[in-house]
Amino acid sequence: MTDAPNRRMHLATLLQPNGHHTAGWRHPDAELGGDYDFEVYRKLAQTAERGKFDVLFLADAVGLRERETTEQLSRSPITANLEPLGLLSALSVVTSRIGLAATASTTYNEPYHVARKFATLDHLSHGRAGWNVVTSFTDGEARNFNREHHPDHKSRYSRAREFVSVVQGLWDSWDDDAFVRDKHTGRYFDPTKMNVLNHRGDHFSVRGPLNIARSPQGHPVLFQAGSSDDGLELAAATADAVYVAAQTLDEAKAYYTRLKGKVEGLGRAPSAVRILPGIQPFIGRTEQEAAEKHRALLELIHPDAGLGILSTLIGVDMSAYPLDGPVPELPVTESHRSRQKLLLDLARRDNLTVRQLYGHVCNGAGHHTVIGTAAQVADRLQHWFESGAADGFNILPPYLPAGLDDFVDHVIPELQRRGLFRTEYEGATLREHLGLDSPMRNRS
Amino acid sequence: MTDAPNRRMHLATLLQPNGHHTAGWRHPDAELGGDYDFEVYRKLAQTAERGKFDVLFLADAVGLRERETTEQLSRSPITANLEPLGLLSALSVVTSRIGLAATASTTYNEPYHVARKFATLDHLSHGRAGWNVVTSFTDGEARNFNREHHPDHKSRYSRAREFVSVVQGLWDSWDDDAFVRDKHTGRYFDPTKMNVLNHRGDHFSVRGPLNIARSPQGHPVLFQAGSSDDGLELAAATADAVYVAAQTLDEAKAYYTRLKGKVEGLGRAPSAVRILPGIQPFIGRTEQEAAEKHRALLELIHPDAGLGILSTLIGVDMSAYPLDGPVPELPVTESHRSRQKLLLDLARRDNLTVRQLYGHVCNGAGHHTVIGTAAQVADRLQHWFESGAADGFNILPPYLPAGLDDFVDHVIPELQRRGLFRTEYEGATLREHLGLDSPMRNRS
């Protein structure tokens, strides 16, 4: 196609050095040792930038997964990583256009620290910072922060809402032109351009101002990934972009319609929130080669790893049940309600065994998997994009670096040929990449 | 001298883009706009590395100074800066040998976050991270963290002691060789090499383990700067290196003797703690040129800036007193006791006016100022170093970048000619630069 339509996809990619698939690290092409080696991340980030991705994204948690034995934990790599804000700050030096986003929890942080860290990243990167707002919901995290159990869902979301509003208020502590630095008069900043927040709420009392100048984007981009009712409400009210796990086109469309409706209901333009379903691609020169890559990884999932991860997601210790028996009825675990229901519905629908269910979970953690040639993967993305299911995608390479290389070298050129994706960065900031309005510039 | 003595100085430098002197930003040679410009920091860090400094250091606070009016605050630059861990992470990419240290408060942080951030910096920099452990003691900071007032001195130090011990415990969460990443067996880490902290204390309950592999130094270097009794006790028990403000050689010697005695009293080798008094150098081609630089800066201190900073340090609003009258008797401010006494003793001794006292304070914030040619500055450092007052120095350039350039281009070669300072880095890590033992390597 030579006719570029007006509407173009937005693409994010989640960089986990061991890949998104639980057994990705065991793939013959996977390069190991990358968890703590900046050079590995440098190469990945530069590959993503070569692919003109809007943003690269680092996931995070503040503790190990909780329902696993040490033996189970030791079978999979997602146990430990570099603190993402430090890593993104370092990556800001070796990239120049791609957006840089990371998860930070509202449950076990203070808004003043979070506001400062992302404003700093936004300065360092000249306007490329994004914050993925999450709540923490494992006891494993709670126990690292003076608690026995994580707070309940309502309370976490009530705290999250206030947290985001405090952070946004702190980001507006200074007008854009507050720092005049006049050597002659000895005036460093204009005192009329300092804005003291004086926040007092249910969860936080934060006076401000933030001790950092307003950053290039004003407000770094807010990402969210909630699919619970509370999560959706928060996203509709505050998010600029949303990651979502959807297994099927219908699920993705339903989510898209529902969230855009809520966004409009709150008086925001539907285009103010970009919806990016996660896609785990297996790309081959032939469909058969791609299928073989996928099958090989499924077989490499160690049962301990599989059971451990399934237990964590479903909120129940699954090692008590026969591996090749049907998925049993389970007690509802309040903290895991939405994810648990998703998985049990799936097991019922497809009549899965425990082994098959963990195979499913370890294969993309609830995200949609596409297996095929570059053209077939592009077809799927185009179909979802043009069916009202997505404004773009969060690409989850199953193993690295080859999984990202394949996408950048083969799928992205195909999307570009079809006029569905940029061939060059047009803007400078992450907001510009995502086609988002800038937040109101402060008085000037 | 061609005979290099065995003992060599250690040199740190505090990088504040506007300089250490309150009026440093107004110096004709000062380059402005650097607070948020990574390129300015990159150049400064690379200059310090060219000078073979052991470590560059970033100060920090989590709020504005408290006892100043906005009008006063607006007259000096130390109000806002990049979050230092993010900045150091970025600097780790553009430097290769110099140590990278920053302040993080034990009062308004959680040990899990702090342990992770410094372990991350240690990984990113291949063993060059240092943490300057402080307690926060202004209400301006407290009010950004859900409190009206900062906790009292005893409580802050009791929390700081426990905080440091939790962080050190978390740094030992994994043996050095815990991550085996065996693709064949599907074993990612050796479960016998994970160490769960299970800390329960007066201030913190932290289960662990930290979700990051043990870092190259095992324990990043601990800096401290306390001069109160509690501060000294904490430093003697846990610090690897100590920054200290001493006006005179006698004060520096007294502090040195006292702290080394306490260190020995706790069963540690006196050489296990490096003592680095702060030195603000004014360097000229002639003594007269240096004196002229110093005088020019004193005259550039705006009275509002001077009064504001003096009030903050002394814990009392000083704008109520006549500028050119004697420094009056003041009520004891518990939270500022040690700094207040230092300043009042000085005012009595030298019969200072309020204006003269703020001139003194803004000129190096209680640190020793040396004014002269490069040889004269080197003489002073050598004299202190050889008189049992210092293991090295923390160099505080009054304005930047020229103040650092002068030291690196003129004083360091002089120290090197005298055999007092390295001509090349010999080790790879900050611990090695400082000649410190590595902490016990974990089981292997």
Interface residues (C-beta under 8 A of the other chain):
Chain A: A23 W25 R26 P28 A30 L32 G33 D35 Y36 F38 A61 V62 G63 L64 T70 E71 L73 S74 R75 S76 P77 T79 A80 N81 L82 E83 L85 G86 L87 S89 A90 S92 V93 V94 Y108 N109 E110 Y112 H113 R116 K117 A119 T120 L121 H123 L124 G140 R143 N144 F145 N146 R147 W174 F179 R181 K183 G186 R187 Y188 F189 D190 P191 M194 F204 S205 V206 R207 G208 P209 L210 N211 I212 A213 L300 H302 A305
Chain B: A23 W25 R26 P28 A30 L32 G33 D35 Y36 F38 A61 V62 G63 L64 T70 E71 L73 S74 R75 S76 P77 T79 A80 N81 L82 E83 L85 G86 L87 S89 A90 S92 V93 V94 Y108 N109 E110 Y112 H113 R116 K117 A119 T120 L121 H123 L124 G140 R143 N144 F145 N146 R147 W174 F179 R181 K183 G186 R187 Y188 F189 D190 P191 M194 F204 S205 V206 R207 G208 P209 L210 N211 I212 A213 L300 H302 A305
